């Protein structure tokens, strides 16, 4: 889907409806896929003055191959 989006962008044409729907009409950026809700796969974590989160791999939606983490402030 990303390859189709990129090809349409390069050709200065709108992507097919199916491709736009796949990305919820948003530009996918440099990511190979799209944002998803991690739901039950994401858990808060903390101990001894440290905190963060962990991802439970076997609870990820089927087909997830890449997860990108970033902090921005």
DSSP file (Angstrom, degrees, kcal/mol; ACC not computed):
  #  RESIDUE AA STRUCTURE BP1 BP2  ACC     N-H-->O    O-->H-N    N-H-->O    O-->H-N    TCO  KAPPA ALPHA  PHI   PSI    X-CA   Y-CA   Z-CA
    1    1 A X     >        0   0    0      0, 0.0     4,-2.5     0, 0.0     5,-0.2   0.000 360.0 360.0 360.0 -40.7    0.0    0.0    0.0
    2    2 A X  H  >  +     0   0    0     30,-0.4     4,-2.9     1,-0.2     5,-0.2   0.902 360.0  53.3 -64.9 -39.5    2.8    2.4    0.8
    3    3 A X  H  > S+     0   0    0      2,-0.2     4,-2.3     1,-0.2    -1,-0.2   0.894 110.0  47.7 -62.5 -39.7    4.5    1.7   -2.5
    4    4 A X  H  > S+     0   0    0      2,-0.2     4,-2.5     1,-0.2     5,-0.2   0.931 111.7  50.2 -65.8 -45.3    1.3    2.5   -4.3
    5    5 A X  H  X S+     0   0    0     -4,-2.5     4,-2.6     1,-0.2    -2,-0.2   0.935 112.4  47.5 -57.0 -47.6    0.9    5.7   -2.3
    6    6 A X  H  X S+     0   0    0     -4,-2.9     4,-2.6     1,-0.2    -1,-0.2   0.892 110.7  51.1 -62.9 -40.8    4.5    6.7   -3.1
    7    7 A X  H  X S+     0   0    0     -4,-2.3     4,-1.8     2,-0.2    -1,-0.2   0.908 112.2  46.5 -64.1 -41.5    4.0    6.0   -6.8
    8    8 A X  H  <>S+     0   0    0     -4,-2.5     5,-2.6     2,-0.2     4,-0.4   0.906 112.2  50.8 -66.5 -41.2    0.9    8.1   -6.9
    9    9 A X  H ><5S+     0   0    0     -4,-2.6     3,-1.1    -5,-0.2    -2,-0.2   0.917 110.0  49.9 -61.0 -43.9    2.6   10.9   -5.0
   10   10 A X  H 3<5S+     0   0    0     -4,-2.6    -1,-0.2     1,-0.3    -2,-0.2   0.855 112.5  47.5 -62.3 -36.3    5.6   10.8   -7.4
   11   11 A X  T 3<5S-     0   0    0     -4,-1.8    -1,-0.3    -5,-0.2    -2,-0.2   0.425 112.6-120.9 -86.3   0.8    3.2   11.0  -10.4
   12   12 A X  T < 5S+     0   0    0     -3,-1.1     2,-0.3    -4,-0.4    -3,-0.2   0.869  72.3 121.6  61.3  39.0    1.3   13.9   -8.8
   13   13 A X      < -     0   0    0     -5,-2.6    -1,-0.2    -6,-0.1     2,-0.2  -0.907  69.4 -98.6-126.8 158.5   -2.0   12.0   -8.8
   14   14 A X        -     0   0    0     -2,-0.3     3,-0.1    -3,-0.1     2,-0.0  -0.480  43.2-111.5 -72.0 143.8   -4.4   11.0   -6.0
   15   15 A X        -     0   0    0     -2,-0.2    -1,-0.1     1,-0.1   -10,-0.1  -0.356  44.0 -85.2 -70.0 157.8   -4.0    7.4   -4.7
   16   16 A X     >  -     0   0    0      1,-0.1     4,-2.4     4,-0.1     3,-0.5  -0.212  42.4-107.5 -57.8 155.6   -6.9    5.0   -5.4
   17   17 A X  H  > S+     0   0    0      1,-0.2     4,-2.6     2,-0.2     5,-0.2   0.866 119.1  55.4 -54.5 -40.4   -9.7    5.0   -2.8
   18   18 A X  H  > S+     0   0    0      1,-0.2     4,-1.8     2,-0.2    -1,-0.2   0.880 109.7  46.1 -63.1 -38.2   -8.7    1.7   -1.3
   19   19 A X  H  > S+     0   0    0     -3,-0.5     4,-1.5     2,-0.2    -2,-0.2   0.923 112.7  49.0 -71.6 -44.6   -5.2    3.0   -0.7
   20   20 A X  H  <>S+     0   0    0     -4,-2.4     5,-3.5     1,-0.2     6,-0.3   0.899 111.9  50.3 -60.5 -40.2   -6.4    6.3    0.8
   21   21 A X  H ><5S+     0   0    0     -4,-2.6     3,-1.6    -5,-0.2    -1,-0.2   0.885 104.0  58.5 -65.5 -38.6   -8.8    4.3    3.0
   22   22 A X  H 3<5S+     0   0    0     -4,-1.8    -1,-0.2     1,-0.3    -2,-0.2   0.875 113.4  38.5 -57.3 -39.3   -6.0    2.0    4.2
   23   23 A X  T ><5S-     0   0    0     -4,-1.5     3,-2.2    -3,-0.1    -1,-0.3   0.175 114.7-114.9 -97.4  16.3   -4.1    5.1    5.5
   24   24 A X  T < 5 -     0   0    0     -3,-1.6    -3,-0.2     1,-0.3    -2,-0.1   0.807  67.7 -66.4  53.3  32.0   -7.3    6.8    6.8
   25   25 A X  T 3 <S+     0   0    0     -5,-3.5     2,-0.3     1,-0.2    -1,-0.3   0.530 108.1 123.6  72.1   5.9   -6.7    9.5    4.2
   26   26 A X  S <  S-     0   0    0     -3,-2.2     2,-0.3    -6,-0.3    -1,-0.2  -0.773  73.2-103.6-102.3 144.6   -3.5   10.7    6.0
   27   27 A X        -     0   0    0     -2,-0.3    -1,-0.0     1,-0.1    -7,-0.0  -0.482  27.5-144.4 -61.6 125.0    0.0   10.9    4.4
   28   28 A X    >   -     0   0    0     -2,-0.3     3,-1.3     1,-0.2     5,-0.2   0.530  26.1-157.9 -75.9  -3.6    1.9    7.8    5.7
   29   29 A X  T 3   -     0   0    0      1,-0.2    -1,-0.2     3,-0.1    -3,-0.0  -0.313  57.0 -33.4  65.2-145.0    5.2    9.7    5.9
   30   30 A X  T 3  S+     0   0    0      2,-0.0    -1,-0.2    -2,-0.0     2,-0.1   0.392 105.9 114.1 -93.8   3.8    8.3    7.6    5.9
   31   31 A X    <   -     0   0    0     -3,-1.3     4,-0.1     1,-0.1    -3,-0.0  -0.442  69.5-133.0 -73.5 148.0    6.8    4.7    7.7
   32   32 A X  S    S-     0   0    0     -2,-0.1   -30,-0.4     2,-0.1   -29,-0.1   0.589  87.1  -1.4 -76.6  -8.1    6.4    1.4    5.9
   33   33 A X  S    S-     0   0    0     -5,-0.2     2,-0.3   -32,-0.1    -2,-0.1  -0.147  92.1 -72.5-143.7-122.0    2.8    1.1    7.1
   34   34 A X        -     0   0    0     -2,-0.1     2,-0.2   -10,-0.0    -2,-0.1  -0.946  43.9 -84.3-149.5 165.9    0.4    3.0    9.3
   35   35 A X        -     0   0    0     -2,-0.3     2,-0.3   -12,-0.1    -7,-0.0  -0.529  45.6-175.6 -74.1 142.2   -0.4    3.8   12.9
   36   36 A X        -     0   0    0     -2,-0.2     2,-0.6    25,-0.0     3,-0.0  -0.924  32.3-107.1-132.8 160.2   -2.4    1.3   14.8
   37   37 A X        -     0   0    0     -2,-0.3    24,-0.2     1,-0.1     3,-0.1  -0.802  22.6-157.0 -85.4 121.0   -3.9    1.2   18.3
   38   38 A X    >   +     0   0    0     -2,-0.6     3,-2.8     1,-0.2     4,-0.3   0.664  29.2 170.0 -76.2 -14.9   -1.8   -1.3   20.3
   39   39 A X  G >   +     0   0    0      1,-0.3     3,-1.5     2,-0.2    -1,-0.2  -0.100  67.8   2.8  48.6-125.2   -4.7   -1.9   22.7
   40   40 A X  G 3  S+     0   0    0      1,-0.3    -1,-0.3    19,-0.2    20,-0.1   0.567 122.6  73.0 -72.1  -8.8   -4.0   -4.8   25.1
   41   41 A X  G <  S+     0   0    0     -3,-2.8    15,-3.3    18,-0.3     2,-0.5   0.660  86.8  74.0 -78.6 -14.8   -0.5   -5.3   23.6
   42   42 A X  E <   +A   55   0A   0     -3,-1.5     2,-0.4    -4,-0.3    13,-0.2  -0.876  61.5 176.0-105.7 126.5    0.7   -2.1   25.4
   43   43 A X  E     -A   54   0A   0     11,-2.6    11,-2.6    -2,-0.5     2,-0.1  -0.982  30.0-119.2-130.2 140.2    1.3   -2.1   29.2
   44   44 A X  E     -A   53   0A   0     -2,-0.4     2,-0.3     9,-0.2     9,-0.3  -0.445  33.5-167.8 -70.0 150.3    2.6    0.5   31.5
   45   45 A X  E     +A   52   0A   0      7,-2.4     7,-2.8    -2,-0.1     2,-0.3  -0.990  14.7 151.5-141.0 146.4    5.7   -0.5   33.4
   46   46 A X  E     +A   51   0A   0     -2,-0.3     2,-0.3     5,-0.3     5,-0.2  -0.911   3.3 149.2-173.3 148.7    7.6    0.9   36.3
   47   47 A X  E >   +A   50   0A   0      3,-2.4     3,-2.3    -2,-0.3    -2,-0.0  -0.891  65.3  10.9-174.0 151.6    9.9    0.1   39.3
   48   48 A X  T 3  S-     0   0    0      1,-0.3     3,-0.1    -2,-0.3    -2,-0.0   0.826 131.8 -44.5  44.1  49.9   12.7    1.7   41.4
   49   49 A X  T 3  S+     0   0    0      1,-0.2     2,-0.4     0, 0.0    -1,-0.3   0.538 118.8 105.1  78.5   6.0   12.3    5.2   40.0
   50   50 A X  E <   +A   47   0A   0     -3,-2.3    -3,-2.4     2,-0.0     2,-0.3  -0.913  42.3 174.1-117.6 146.1   12.0    4.1   36.3
   51   51 A X  E     +A   46   0A   0     -2,-0.4    -5,-0.3    -5,-0.2     2,-0.3  -0.987  16.5 116.9-147.6 158.7    8.9    3.9   34.2
   52   52 A X  E     -A   45   0A   0     -7,-2.8    -7,-2.4    -2,-0.3     2,-0.3  -0.858  50.6 -82.8 179.4-144.8    7.9    3.2   30.7
   53   53 A X  E     -A   44   0A   0     -9,-0.3     2,-0.3    -2,-0.3    -9,-0.2  -0.969  22.3-148.6-147.7 161.9    5.9    0.7   28.7
   54   54 A X  E     -A   43   0A   0    -11,-2.6   -11,-2.6    -2,-0.3     2,-0.5  -0.963  13.0-135.7-132.6 152.6    6.2   -2.8   27.3
   55   55 A X  E     -A   42   0A   0     -2,-0.3     2,-1.0   -13,-0.2   -13,-0.2  -0.938  11.8-142.5-111.0 123.8    4.7   -4.4   24.2
   56   56 A X    >   -     0   0    0    -15,-3.3     3,-2.0    -2,-0.5     4,-0.2  -0.757  16.0-157.5 -86.2 103.9    3.3   -7.9   24.5
   57   57 A X  G >  S+     0   0    0     -2,-1.0     3,-1.7     1,-0.3    -1,-0.2   0.849  85.3  54.8 -55.9 -44.6    4.3   -9.3   21.2
   58   58 A X  G 3  S+     0   0    0      1,-0.3    -1,-0.3    -3,-0.1   -17,-0.0   0.518 104.4  57.3 -74.3  -1.0    1.7  -12.1   20.9
   59   59 A X  G <  S+     0   0    0     -3,-2.0   -18,-0.3   -18,-0.1    -1,-0.3   0.344  80.7 112.6-105.9   4.9   -1.1   -9.6   21.5
   60   60 A X  S <  S-     0   0    0     -3,-1.7     3,-0.1    -4,-0.2   -22,-0.1  -0.434  81.9 -91.9 -70.9 150.1   -0.2   -7.4   18.5
   61   61 A X    >   -     0   0    0    -24,-0.2     3,-1.7     1,-0.1    -1,-0.1  -0.308  54.5 -89.2 -59.0 146.8   -2.6   -7.3   15.6
   62   62 A X  T 3  S+     0   0    0      1,-0.2    -1,-0.1    -3,-0.1     3,-0.1  -0.286 112.2  28.4 -57.5 138.3   -1.9   -9.9   12.9
   63   63 A X  T 3  S+     0   0    0      1,-0.3     2,-0.3    -3,-0.1    -1,-0.2   0.317  77.8 141.7  93.5  -8.2    0.4   -8.7   10.2
   64   64 A X    <   +     0   0    0     -3,-1.7    -1,-0.3     1,-0.2     3,-0.1  -0.538  11.7 159.2 -69.3 125.9    2.4   -6.2   12.4
   65   65 A X        +     0   0    0     -2,-0.3     2,-0.4     1,-0.3    -1,-0.2   0.616  57.9  39.2-120.1 -24.5    6.0   -6.4   11.3
   66   66 A X        -     0   0    0      2,-0.0     2,-0.4     0, 0.0    -1,-0.3  -0.993  54.9-171.7-134.4 136.1    7.5   -3.0   12.4
   67   67 A X        -     0   0    0     -2,-0.4     2,-0.5    -3,-0.1    -3,-0.0  -0.996  10.2-161.9-125.4 126.4    7.0   -1.0   15.6
   68   68 A X        -     0   0    0     -2,-0.4     2,-0.4     2,-0.0    -2,-0.0  -0.919   3.3-166.7-109.7 132.0    8.5    2.5   15.8
   69   69 A X        +     0   0    0     -2,-0.5     2,-0.3     2,-0.0    -2,-0.0  -0.939  15.3 161.7-113.7 138.0    8.9    4.3   19.1
   70   70 A X        -     0   0    0     -2,-0.4     2,-0.4     2,-0.0    -2,-0.0  -0.988  26.5-145.4-152.8 150.6    9.7    7.9   19.4
   71   71 A X        +     0   0    0     -2,-0.3     2,-0.4     2,-0.0    -2,-0.0  -0.919  20.2 177.8-112.2 141.5    9.6   10.7   22.1
   72   72 A X              0   0    0     -2,-0.4    -2,-0.0     1,-0.1     0, 0.0  -0.987 360.0 360.0-144.9 132.8    8.8   14.2   21.2
   73   73 A X              0   0    0     -2,-0.4    -1,-0.1     0, 0.0    -2,-0.0   0.305 360.0 360.0-150.8 360.0    8.4   17.3   23.4
